[in-house]
């Protein structure tokens, strides 16, 4: 440490550099950080020395924006370099100049340290980053904390598979300490992968506060939390029914269990089995009644568990078995064991035979029944999923091999009554793929009853708000029925349970450290602490326990006097997926209330489940999993297939997955860039239960990015060399009605963005941005002002006003869109003309547009332009119908409505330009338009006449084209009518199909009428 400080002081003395210090660790010298800092202090230097010269001297880390923008938007080129500069400038850390009364503190749900970015992560990141950047641009003190989770079971399973694949050994061959070293090596090699992916996505995380859940400080917080809860009597050890993974030889939390619905008999690969195992069968067998010729037939989907049956249950009101209640049946494979026939109203008399086998040691419901009737509990399984040696017939066999042997034995004895298909829900370990077994094991539990009540009450009284609000009911129901939390896992990677045992007395203590444990035991036994050799509990804590402490542990808890804890806890928002509402969100609320007396956050925003374009859950076996980096960088279909071949799917699943990829991505996935992906994800209504991601949407947003790029280049080219934007925009009185209209629409956009950001409706923010830029600014205003900017005779005052409006609209839009498309907006913002003192150094810290700064909303102007745009659309429709788009013929607008007449006059230039007309004449209803015009009714009291004669229209050629079209339409209509008549005559066919045919006929008839009108018009022109 002394050497490190020596380097720091030397750098400060020689170069005047103050190295930023990570807030969670000691200051560490970083050569990369040094040269970044040095480069910025020498930003005007032009020399670049290579590594071969022994010294690195950078000219500047900021991207060179003096170069001309390229012809088209190239996302990969635009998005490089900006992120490192943002981080180096400290833009992602809380600003000391921010409003101290406005704080926005938020935690990124920690991804697994060895994981990779999937679309769920990308959605969470895009949504949170949009909100974070919005708050930062509003001048708030913002902290967004990144980190990674040690992912106990996930990482443990990955490393254990790696050991077996590469060395043919298990963790037990290595021993605990060596295995943990292997895990740490794996973590150090792969742990930065997901962080780098988040940087590629452009997430503005405060990396100075980055954490890992196994960091020393967080580990101390975990031990402290456990001990406090233990001392309160809330943590206890008990024998309960839990989820057990035989492959991992550990208990599982509910979230680590995937419940797979199997509708029909299905063969699945199970770890430890060479042959695939069939599931979805209901087997029936008989129990002979003692001292009787009668038998009781029962059914089960887990035939091997009959070896641990301890009773047969019937309904107390079932007359078929009333005389047998209280008697005993003989176990068919263990003749010396008798099982009582009991009555319990949980039995469904209508299902099967109405009799149920009871296995208290291997079924959650049966265990509860066994407790009610004081039944013995038989455990037949070893931890590795084999049958215990003393089990008759099948001792030592794998449980699924035992299933076949039990079936064979019952058949030989005449007690097997066959099997039939039966739908089941199969619990599968999400990490190992093993079938989960309910087992009775001694574990550590957390009593959640009172904490759950407090968490429920927090929502009821409005202290905690959950969005969307329909989750509130689910929240209360789950907390009302919550069970005690099984905390222990039989793993070696994770936070080891801080409970210690005295080697001689067997007395246990809970302590934050081994040293404290010895001191506690010494006080009890009178021994010297140094003479006591304690043994710590072998189990580790459920990963969700440490994750549930993060809202306060990342800010220094249990040391509440830290600055971060005082300033950033509680947080203002938690944004995460609906699927972990209970497993993470509820537990954070419960533990925070219990340990700090405060809620961890004020609001919870939950997003839906990411699915593919067809609404299916994303699955490797379906081939519909989309890697966000593939959307950003692009990937060919061949490489998508290659990735499947290199994975661990079954060969039959690989072929199915490849077919799925061919169907969904026939040309692979194009490179869309981070901005397009982020904008796409935020364009979905995240509050929906399901979010169907379609790659075509990302391609569309890529085109939108290019539209922004191209239109920006146009604006930039029209701003004169001497153009200098005003410090604050004000009307100059040279603006015309179209200018005032775009300012009105800009005001609407700013107000919509602000309102929808506040309500977390990001899809409405992105919709407002697209509507303004595409449909209003580009499609209308830019086209309308082209003649103004191109004509040297145009009034200088007006053209200058237009330039200021173009600059204002562009600057405002870029700042409004920056939370969604930071790379593109930064690139263009840096090219936007501005006086140095008027412009922030980065769009990241520029002010977000506020409604009060845009006071130009005017409903009357909106109504006026709506009329004009409707007229323009009808004129263009006529030009297209008559194939005269290239002719700037005269247009006649007939109306007596003074508002319409005023609108046409006010927006005359805009109307002429957008409708591609050469001249415009207003007619009253009493005036007759000249001959040789097409006509169309726009609205009540408004008609449009487009001059056809004398233009570029070839009447004869157009008549011939329309006649052919008329014949084709007649043929199509007659064919459909005949098809419909046959369906009616036969009385067969789907009603929906008949309705579709009728609708098609109606559309053809409408098109025939339009063609008839055009033919009539052209004939009259020809005759004249």
Secondary structure as UniProt FT lines:
FT   HELIX           2..15
FT   TURN            23..24
FT   HELIX           31..41
FT   TURN            42..44
FT   HELIX           51..53
FT   HELIX           75..78
FT   HELIX           82..89
FT   TURN            90..92
FT   TURN            96..97
FT   STRAND          99..107
FT   STRAND          111..112
FT   TURN            113..114
FT   HELIX           119..137
FT   TURN            138..139
FT   STRAND          140..149
FT   HELIX           152..167
FT   HELIX           171..174
FT   HELIX           176..190
FT   TURN            191..192
FT   HELIX           193..200
FT   TURN            201..202
FT   STRAND          206..212
FT   TURN            213..214
FT   HELIX           216..231
FT   TURN            232..233
FT   STRAND          235..245
FT   TURN            246..249
FT   STRAND          250..252
FT   HELIX           254..256
FT   STRAND          257..262
FT   STRAND          266..268
FT   TURN            271..272
FT   STRAND          277..279
FT   STRAND          281..289
FT   TURN            290..291
FT   STRAND          295..300
FT   HELIX           303..308
FT   STRAND          311..314
FT   TURN            316..317
FT   TURN            319..321
FT   HELIX           322..324
FT   TURN            325..326
FT   STRAND          328..330
FT   TURN            332..333
FT   TURN            335..336
FT   STRAND          338..343
FT   TURN            345..346
FT   TURN            349..350
FT   TURN            352..353
FT   STRAND          355..358
FT   TURN            360..361
FT   HELIX           364..373
FT   TURN            383..384
FT   STRAND          386..387
FT   TURN            389..390
FT   TURN            392..396
FT   HELIX           399..413
FT   STRAND          416..421
FT   STRAND          424..429
FT   TURN            430..432
FT   STRAND          437..446
FT   HELIX           449..460
FT   TURN            461..462
FT   STRAND          465..467
FT   TURN            469..470
FT   HELIX           471..480
FT   STRAND          485..486
FT   STRAND          488..489
FT   STRAND          499..501
FT   TURN            503..505
FT   STRAND          508..510
FT   HELIX           514..525
FT   HELIX           529..531
FT   STRAND          535..536
FT   STRAND          540..541
FT   HELIX           543..547
FT   TURN            548..549
FT   HELIX           550..553
FT   TURN            554..558
FT   TURN            560..561
FT   HELIX           563..568
FT   STRAND          571..577
FT   HELIX           578..580
FT   HELIX           581..586
FT   HELIX           587..596
FT   STRAND          601..607
FT   STRAND          609..611
FT   TURN            613..614
FT   HELIX           620..622
FT   HELIX           628..633
FT   HELIX           637..645
FT   HELIX           651..664
FT   TURN            666..667
FT   HELIX           673..683
FT   TURN            686..687
FT   STRAND          690..692
FT   HELIX           695..718
FT   TURN            721..722
FT   HELIX           737..758
FT   TURN            759..760
FT   HELIX           762..770
FT   HELIX           771..782
FT   HELIX           783..790
FT   TURN            792..793
FT   HELIX           796..817
FT   TURN            818..820
FT   HELIX           822..831
FT   HELIX           836..838
FT   HELIX           843..845
FT   HELIX           851..853
FT   HELIX           859..881
FT   TURN            882..883
FT   TURN            885..886
FT   STRAND          890..895
FT   HELIX           898..906
FT   HELIX           908..914
FT   TURN            915..916
FT   STRAND          919..923
FT   TURN            925..926
FT   STRAND          933..939
FT   TURN            940..941
FT   STRAND          942..947
FT   TURN            949..952
FT   HELIX           955..986
FT   HELIX           991..1023
//
